[in-house]
């Protein structure tokens, strides 16, 4: 079972993009990708502006997420969130098996 967490970071004057850029350029995002249980850690920009950045963060299981939350990495992330004065909306997903009817519309 994997768990995916979508985190929408929203700020002002491009601060969410600057946050994501610093996470990548500082190597922090890469360190998170190397954590045990991490399957995906990617930032995405919306087509309609730069005030929100989407992070798609996937883990093998809840224990992996809990270990990440207990890691020193969280202090770094929290400091950067404060630096850029970001607000967050979080969605958590556990994949469901695709139904046969759904597969009809998916081009792989």
Secondary structure, 3 states (H helix, E strand, C coil): CCEEEEEEEECCCCHHHHHHHHHHHCCHHHHHHCCCCEEEEEEEECCCCCCEEEEEEEECCHHHHHHHHCCCHHHHHHHHHHHCCCEEEEEEEECCCCCHHHHCCCCC
